[in-house]
Amino acid sequence: MTGVLILLALAALVAYLNANWRAHERARHIARQACDRAGVQFLDSSVVRRRLRPVRHRGNPVLRREYVFEFAGDGVERRRGWLILRGAALERITLDWPEGGRTVDEVGGGSHDSE
């Protein structure tokens, strides 16, 4: 019985690590596309997860992952961007412009400026 529990725990750990890796790759892909659409340079090809928490979406438990990345409009000055994945779906992506934050994409809505 103990062996079965250990195998189940290992399988759960592998599934969790795989899901995290896939979410990270998805976040990197989304950040690169957002930078391309905005006409800015995606820096270092790095996306770092800042927060992970369980939430409910349509009654189902999912993980909400928040990532930060860097970009440059002129190739020199580093600016910050954030994106949030709820499960595998993009919830919001924001690029930090010198004149203020600009939401590029949100679930259920298109591009618009934030306050």
C-alpha positions in Angstrom: 0.0 0.0 0.0 2.8 2.4 0.8 4.4 1.8 -2.6 1.2 2.7 -4.3 1.0 5.9 -2.4 4.6 6.8 -3.2 3.9 6.1 -6.9 0.7 8.3 -6.8 2.6 11.1 -5.1 5.4 10.9 -7.7 2.9 10.9 -10.5 1.2 13.9 -9.0 4.5 15.7 -8.7 5.4 15.0 -12.3 2.0 16.2 -13.5 2.4 19.4 -11.5 5.9 20.1 -12.8 4.8 19.4 -16.4 1.9 21.7 -16.0 4.2 24.4 -14.7 6.6 24.0 -17.5 3.8 24.1 -20.1 2.3 27.3 -18.5 5.8 28.9 -18.4 6.3 28.2 -22.1 2.8 29.5 -22.9 3.6 32.7 -21.0 6.8 33.2 -22.9 5.0 32.7 -26.2 2.2 35.1 -25.2 4.7 37.8 -24.0 6.8 37.5 -27.2 3.6 37.9 -29.4 2.4 40.9 -27.3 5.8 42.6 -27.7 5.7 41.9 -31.5 2.2 43.3 -31.8 3.3 46.4 -29.8 6.4 46.9 -31.9 8.8 46.5 -29.0 11.7 44.2 -28.3 11.1 41.2 -26.0 14.2 41.2 -23.8 16.2 38.1 -22.7 13.4 35.8 -23.7 12.8 35.4 -20.0 9.5 35.2 -18.2 9.5 34.9 -14.4 6.5 33.6 -12.4 5.8 36.0 -9.5 2.7 34.4 -8.0 0.8 31.1 -8.1 -2.6 30.6 -6.4 -5.6 28.4 -6.8 -8.9 30.0 -7.9 -12.3 28.9 -9.1 -13.3 29.5 -12.7 -16.8 28.5 -13.7 -17.0 26.4 -10.6 -13.8 24.4 -11.4 -10.5 24.8 -9.5 -7.6 26.1 -11.6 -4.2 27.7 -11.0 -3.8 31.4 -11.5 -0.2 32.2 -12.5 1.2 35.8 -12.6 4.3 36.4 -14.7 6.6 39.4 -15.2 8.8 40.0 -18.3 10.9 42.8 -19.7 10.8 44.6 -23.0 12.4 47.7 -24.6 10.9 50.2 -27.0 14.2 51.7 -28.0 16.4 48.7 -27.4 18.0 50.3 -24.4 15.5 51.3 -21.6 14.0 48.2 -20.0 10.3 48.3 -19.3 8.2 45.8 -17.5 5.2 43.7 -18.6 2.9 41.4 -16.7 0.7 38.6 -17.7 -1.8 36.5 -15.9 -2.8 33.0 -16.9 -5.9 31.4 -15.4 -5.4 27.7 -16.1 -4.2 27.8 -19.7 -6.2 30.9 -20.7 -4.8 34.4 -20.8 -6.6 36.6 -18.3 -4.7 39.8 -18.9 -1.4 41.2 -20.2 -0.1 44.6 -19.4 2.9 46.6 -20.8 4.3 49.3 -18.6 4.8 52.4 -20.8 6.6 55.5 -19.6 3.4 57.5 -19.8 1.4 54.8 -17.8 0.3 51.2 -17.9 -1.5 50.0 -21.0 -3.6 46.8 -21.0 -3.0 45.0 -24.2 -5.4 42.1 -23.8 -8.0 40.9 -21.4 -10.4 38.0 -21.3 -13.8 39.1 -22.6 -12.4 42.3 -24.0 -10.1 43.7 -26.6 -7.2 46.1 -26.3 -7.8 49.2 -24.3 -5.9 51.7 -22.2 -6.0 51.3 -18.4 -6.0 54.1 -15.9 
